[in-house]
Amino acid sequence: KSDEAEPEDNDFPGKVKSVDPARHLLVITMLNGKERSFLLSRDVKIMVNGHASRLGLADTMVKPGMPLVVVTDEGGRKVKEVKITPAVSRRVKTGG
């Protein structure tokens, strides 16, 4: 591992395990199988398909099993952004 191009350790890819909009709590299952919970402040952007959701954690796309990336600040303490990345159907149906 070189120190020059270190991967962003403040990105936590995984899937939604549970979400509690009332308590601003998001629990994810990371790619390594470990669970991690994040307490979100009110101004955290919830990005769904590249657009900021007005509903935040209450958005219907924020549901268990949904792939996402939680972006935190340097120390991994404060969540800056949550990117929900629904699995887009990869098989594009072509006319014919």
ZIFEN-V937869 format. One record per residue. N is the residue number from 1. SS is DSSP state (H for helix, E for strand, - for the rest). NEAR is the number of other ideal C-beta (glycine too) atoms within 12 Angstrom. D_FIRST is the distance of its C-alpha to the first C-alpha in Angstrom with 1 decimal. Layout:
# ZIFEN-V937869
n->N ss->SS near->NEAR d_first->D_FIRST
n->N ss->SS near->NEAR d_first->D_FIRST
This chain:
# ZIFEN-V937869
n->1 ss->- near->7 d_first->0.0
n->2 ss->- near->6 d_first->3.8
n->3 ss->- near->6 d_first->6.6
n->4 ss->- near->6 d_first->8.9
n->5 ss->- near->7 d_first->8.9
n->6 ss->- near->11 d_first->7.8
n->7 ss->- near->12 d_first->9.8
n->8 ss->- near->16 d_first->13.0
n->9 ss->- near->14 d_first->13.2
n->10 ss->- near->21 d_first->16.9
n->11 ss->E near->24 d_first->17.6
n->12 ss->E near->33 d_first->18.9
n->13 ss->E near->24 d_first->20.0
n->14 ss->E near->30 d_first->22.6
n->15 ss->E near->30 d_first->26.4
n->16 ss->E near->38 d_first->29.2
n->17 ss->E near->26 d_first->30.6
n->18 ss->E near->22 d_first->33.3
n->19 ss->E near->34 d_first->34.4
n->20 ss->E near->20 d_first->37.1
n->21 ss->H near->21 d_first->38.1
n->22 ss->H near->10 d_first->40.7
n->23 ss->H near->16 d_first->38.2
n->24 ss->- near->23 d_first->35.4
n->25 ss->E near->23 d_first->33.3
n->26 ss->E near->40 d_first->30.7
n->27 ss->E near->27 d_first->29.2
n->28 ss->E near->36 d_first->26.5
n->29 ss->E near->24 d_first->25.1
n->30 ss->E near->22 d_first->21.4
n->31 ss->- near->17 d_first->19.8
n->32 ss->- near->11 d_first->19.0
n->33 ss->- near->11 d_first->22.7
n->34 ss->- near->14 d_first->22.6
n->35 ss->E near->18 d_first->25.1
n->36 ss->E near->26 d_first->24.6
n->37 ss->E near->23 d_first->27.5
n->38 ss->E near->37 d_first->27.6
n->39 ss->E near->20 d_first->30.7
n->40 ss->- near->31 d_first->31.2
n->41 ss->- near->21 d_first->33.3
n->42 ss->- near->13 d_first->36.2
n->43 ss->- near->13 d_first->34.7
n->44 ss->- near->28 d_first->31.5
n->45 ss->E near->25 d_first->31.6
n->46 ss->E near->40 d_first->31.6
n->47 ss->E near->25 d_first->30.8
n->48 ss->E near->28 d_first->32.4
n->49 ss->- near->18 d_first->31.9
n->50 ss->- near->15 d_first->31.0
n->51 ss->E near->15 d_first->34.1
n->52 ss->E near->18 d_first->34.4
n->53 ss->- near->24 d_first->36.5
n->54 ss->- near->12 d_first->39.6
n->55 ss->- near->17 d_first->39.8
n->56 ss->H near->29 d_first->36.3
n->57 ss->H near->36 d_first->35.5
n->58 ss->H near->20 d_first->39.1
n->59 ss->- near->26 d_first->38.2
n->60 ss->- near->17 d_first->39.1
n->61 ss->- near->28 d_first->35.8
n->62 ss->- near->37 d_first->34.0
n->63 ss->- near->21 d_first->34.9
n->64 ss->- near->18 d_first->33.4
n->65 ss->- near->18 d_first->31.3
n->66 ss->- near->29 d_first->30.6
n->67 ss->E near->28 d_first->27.0
n->68 ss->E near->41 d_first->25.5
n->69 ss->E near->28 d_first->22.6
n->70 ss->E near->42 d_first->23.1
n->71 ss->E near->26 d_first->21.8
n->72 ss->E near->26 d_first->21.8
n->73 ss->- near->18 d_first->21.7
n->74 ss->- near->13 d_first->18.9
n->75 ss->- near->10 d_first->19.6
n->76 ss->- near->17 d_first->20.2
n->77 ss->- near->12 d_first->23.8
n->78 ss->- near->18 d_first->25.8
n->79 ss->E near->34 d_first->25.8
n->80 ss->E near->26 d_first->26.2
n->81 ss->E near->29 d_first->26.7
n->82 ss->E near->38 d_first->27.0
n->83 ss->E near->31 d_first->26.7
n->84 ss->E near->38 d_first->28.8
n->85 ss->- near->22 d_first->28.2
n->86 ss->- near->23 d_first->31.0
n->87 ss->- near->14 d_first->30.5
n->88 ss->- near->11 d_first->32.6
n->89 ss->- near->7 d_first->34.6
n->90 ss->- near->7 d_first->32.8
n->91 ss->- near->7 d_first->35.9
n->92 ss->- near->7 d_first->37.8
n->93 ss->- near->7 d_first->41.5
n->94 ss->- near->5 d_first->43.0
n->95 ss->- near->4 d_first->46.7
n->96 ss->- near->3 d_first->48.7
